[in-house]
Amino acid sequence: MKGIILAGGAGSRLYPLTLVASKQLQPVFDKPMVYYPLTTLIEGGIREFCLISTPQDLPRFRQLLGDGSQWGLRIEYREQAKPEGIAQAFLIAESFIGQDAVTLILGDNIFYGGDSFQKAFGGFTSGATIFGYHVNDPERYGVVEFDAEGRAISIEEKPRQPRSNYAVPGLYIYDNGVVALTKAMKPSARGELEITDVNVEYLRRGTLRVYRLNRGFAWLDAGTSTSLHEASAYVQTIEKRAGIKIGCPEEAAFRRGFLSLEQLDALTGRMPKCEYREYLAEVVAEAKRLAHPHVA
């Protein structure tokens, strides 16, 4: 399975911050925002990525992430000259997707807690998989309605009268048929290829699976100045309390076996002295202790 990170858009809700750098390059506590969705997909076992952004922002993403080889990944880049809907990503990345299944994650969505995504990736065979997350303000999102048996029966985009409180977060998994499906779609009234229309079509075909995320799971949409600050505060609180880092691609790649302990050690050693390096040095030291438990 391949992964797409959609990091386009004007970021107008974060003005004037986005005069300096794109939304997905803004800091969420101690890391660039894009590190969080990247790490989520690495944790799910994804190694091949396509990052889509605006022509003016792509050079900065290349500077930050490179070709991904430092993390045992492969990262390609594609331009989204004009934002014409989330589903447009499948057309932009068609040659990257090839004959594979694909997962799409939005560059301003931050997830933490549980193993729902890993299970969904591991258990995916065909059709489409999306997620449902209980929110107080479902009218702001795509909303999925369930029947008494817990089966999804409808999906609506930003409904005035939501039929449930379950919003669809910005992570979606599709079989290879999503490319042809998107090509056949017509833009919505606002001139965009809507991801909700893609999901509705899979639902109509009877091949859509919806995982309801549990209450211990956190989904943060860092698209406004207020939510960006709240996301930073949340990440800082968890990291300080638990002594772990959220959204750390180096550690995620190591845990998935994409990096060896020696490679992680060398990568950490090349970093400047900072809290981020200190954390990874502790990860390396712990891994060495576990590998050689009887060495003093």
C-alpha positions in Angstrom: 0.0 0.0 0.0 1.2 3.5 -0.8 0.5 6.7 1.1 -0.4 10.2 0.0 0.0 13.3 2.2 -2.2 16.1 1.0 -0.5 19.3 2.2 -1.9 21.9 -0.3 -4.3 24.8 0.1 -3.8 28.4 0.9 -4.0 28.1 4.7 -6.1 31.3 4.8 -7.6 30.4 8.2 -4.0 30.7 9.7 -3.2 34.1 8.2 -0.8 35.8 8.7 1.3 32.8 9.8 1.0 31.3 6.3 2.7 34.3 4.8 5.9 32.8 6.1 5.3 29.1 5.6 2.5 26.8 4.6 0.0 25.5 7.2 1.6 22.0 7.3 5.0 23.4 8.0 3.8 25.3 11.1 5.0 24.0 14.4 2.8 21.8 16.5 4.7 22.1 19.8 8.2 20.8 18.9 7.8 19.5 15.3 6.5 20.7 11.9 2.8 19.8 11.5 3.5 17.4 8.6 5.6 15.1 10.9 2.4 14.0 12.6 0.5 12.6 9.5 3.8 11.2 8.1 4.4 9.3 11.4 0.8 8.0 11.5 1.3 6.3 8.1 4.8 5.0 9.0 3.2 3.4 12.1 0.7 1.8 9.8 3.5 0.2 7.8 3.6 2.6 4.8 7.1 3.2 3.2 6.3 4.8 -0.1 4.9 8.3 0.0 3.7 11.1 -2.3 3.4 14.5 -0.8 1.2 16.9 -2.7 1.4 20.7 -2.1 1.4 24.0 -3.9 4.2 24.9 -6.4 5.6 27.5 -4.0 5.6 25.3 -1.0 7.0 22.1 -2.5 10.7 23.3 -2.2 10.3 23.7 1.5 8.8 20.3 2.0 11.7 18.8 -0.1 14.2 20.6 2.1 12.5 19.3 5.3 11.8 15.7 4.2 14.2 15.0 1.4 13.7 11.7 -0.4 12.8 9.9 2.8 15.8 7.6 2.7 17.1 8.8 6.0 14.1 7.1 7.5 14.1 4.1 5.3 11.3 5.6 3.2 10.7 6.8 -0.4 9.1 10.2 -0.8 8.0 11.7 -4.1 6.4 15.1 -4.6 3.6 16.4 -6.8 2.2 19.8 -7.5 -1.4 20.9 -6.8 -1.5 24.0 -8.9 -5.1 24.8 -7.9 -7.0 23.2 -5.0 -9.9 21.4 -6.5 -10.9 19.0 -3.8 -9.4 16.3 -1.6 -10.2 13.6 -4.2 -8.1 15.5 -6.8 -5.1 13.9 -5.0 -5.8 10.6 -6.7 -5.6 12.1 -10.2 -2.4 14.1 -9.3 -0.7 11.0 -7.9 -2.1 8.5 -10.5 1.4 7.5 -11.7 2.7 7.2 -8.2 -0.3 4.9 -7.1 0.2 2.6 -10.1 -1.6 -0.7 -9.4 -1.5 -0.5 -5.6 -4.0 0.3 -2.9 -3.6 3.7 -1.4 -4.2 5.6 1.8 -4.7 9.4 1.9 -4.1 11.5 4.9 -4.6 15.3 5.3 -1.5 17.2 6.3 -3.3 19.1 9.0 -4.8 16.1 10.8 -3.1 14.9 14.0 -4.0 11.5 15.5 -2.9 9.9 18.8 -3.9 6.8 20.7 -4.8 3.2 20.1 -4.0 0.8 17.2 -7.1 1.3 15.1 -5.2 2.6 12.1 -2.6 -0.2 12.2 -5.4 -2.8 12.4 -7.3 -1.2 9.5 -4.1 -1.1 7.3 -3.3 -4.7 8.2 -6.8 -6.0 7.6 -7.4 -4.1 4.4 -8.0 -6.2 1.2 -10.4 -4.3 -1.0 -13.1 -1.6 -1.2 -12.6 1.4 1.1 -12.1 2.0 4.8 -12.8 5.2 6.6 -13.3 6.1 10.2 -15.9 7.7 12.5 -15.0 9.9 15.4 -17.5 11.3 17.9 -17.5 15.1 17.9 -19.7 17.9 19.4 -19.9 19.9 16.1 -20.6 17.3 13.3 -22.0 19.9 11.0 -18.4 21.0 10.2 -17.5 17.7 8.8 -18.5 14.8 6.6 -20.9 12.8 8.9 -21.5 9.1 8.8 -24.8 7.6 10.0 -25.1 4.1 11.4 -28.0 1.7 11.8 -28.9 -0.3 14.9 -26.3 -3.0 14.0 -23.5 -0.5 13.6 -23.5 -0.5 9.8 -22.9 2.7 7.9 -26.0 3.7 6.0 -25.3 7.3 4.9 -22.6 9.9 4.6 -23.3 13.6 4.2 -20.9 16.5 3.8 -21.4 19.3 6.3 -25.1 18.7 6.9 -27.2 21.4 8.4 -29.0 18.7 10.5 -26.5 15.9 11.1 -27.9 12.4 11.5 -25.2 11.4 14.0 -22.2 12.9 15.9 -19.7 10.8 14.0 -17.4 12.8 11.8 -15.1 11.3 9.2 -11.4 12.3 10.0 -8.9 13.0 7.3 -7.5 9.5 6.8 -8.9 7.2 4.1 -7.9 3.8 2.7 -8.9 2.7 -0.8 -8.3 -0.1 -3.3 -6.8 0.7 -6.7 -10.3 1.4 -8.1 -10.4 4.8 -6.5 -8.5 6.3 -9.4 -11.0 5.3 -12.1 -13.8 6.2 -9.7 -12.4 9.7 -9.2 -11.9 10.2 -13.0 -15.6 9.5 -13.5 -16.8 11.9 -10.9 -18.2 15.3 -11.6 -17.1 18.3 -9.5 -19.5 19.5 -6.8 -21.4 22.8 -6.8 -18.3 24.5 -5.3 -16.2 23.1 -8.2 -14.3 20.4 -6.2 -13.9 16.7 -6.4 -15.4 15.8 -3.0 -13.9 13.0 -0.9 -17.4 12.4 0.5 -18.7 11.6 -3.0 -15.9 9.0 -3.3 -17.0 7.4 0.1 -20.7 7.6 -0.8 -20.0 5.6 -4.1 -18.1 2.9 -2.2 -21.0 2.8 0.3 -23.5 2.5 -2.6 -21.4 -0.5 -3.9 -21.5 -2.1 -0.5 -17.7 -2.1 -0.2 -17.2 0.6 2.4 -16.0 -0.2 5.9 -16.2 2.3 8.7 -14.2 1.9 11.9 -15.6 3.8 14.9 -12.6 5.2 16.8 -12.8 4.7 20.6 -13.1 7.4 23.3 -9.4 7.2 24.2 -8.4 8.2 20.7 -7.5 11.9 19.9 -8.1 13.6 16.6 -6.9 17.1 16.3 -7.5 19.3 13.2 -4.9 22.1 13.4 -6.4 24.3 10.6 -7.0 27.5 12.6 -4.9 29.5 15.0 -7.0 28.4 18.0 -6.9 24.7 17.0 -3.1 24.9 16.2 -2.5 26.2 19.7 -4.7 23.6 21.3 -2.9 20.8 19.3 0.5 22.1 20.5 -0.7 22.2 24.1 -2.2 18.7 23.9 1.1 17.3 22.4 3.2 19.0 25.1 1.0 17.7 27.9 1.1 14.1 26.6 4.9 14.2 25.9 5.7 15.7 29.3 3.4 13.3 31.2 4.3 10.1 29.3 7.9 10.8 28.4 7.3 9.9 24.8 7.1 11.8 21.6 4.1 12.0 19.3 4.8 12.4 15.6 8.4 11.3 15.6 9.2 9.7 12.2 12.7 8.5 13.3 11.3 6.5 16.2 8.3 5.2 14.2 10.6 4.0 11.3 12.8 2.3 13.8 9.9 0.6 15.6 8.5 -0.7 12.2 12.0 -2.0 11.2 12.5 0.5 8.4 15.7 1.7 10.3 18.2 -0.5 12.1 19.4 0.5 15.6 22.7 1.4 14.1 21.1 3.6 11.5 18.9 5.3 14.1 22.0 5.8 16.3 23.9 7.4 13.4 21.0 9.6 12.4 20.6 10.8 16.0 24.3 11.6 16.2 24.1 13.9 13.2 21.5 16.1 14.8 22.3 19.4 16.6 22.1 19.4 20.4 18.5 19.8 21.3 15.6 18.2 23.2 14.6 16.2 20.1 18.1 14.7 19.8 18.1 13.9 23.6 14.9 12.0 23.3 16.1 9.9 20.4 19.4 9.2 22.2 17.3 7.8 25.0 15.4 5.6 22.5 18.7 4.3 21.2 20.1 3.7 24.7 17.0 1.8 25.8 17.1 -0.3 22.6 20.7 -1.1 23.3 19.9 -2.2 26.9 17.1 -4.4 25.7 19.4 -6.0 23.0 22.1 -6.7 25.6 20.4 -7.0 29.0 23.3 -8.4 30.8 25.9 -5.8 29.7 26.6 -3.3 32.5 
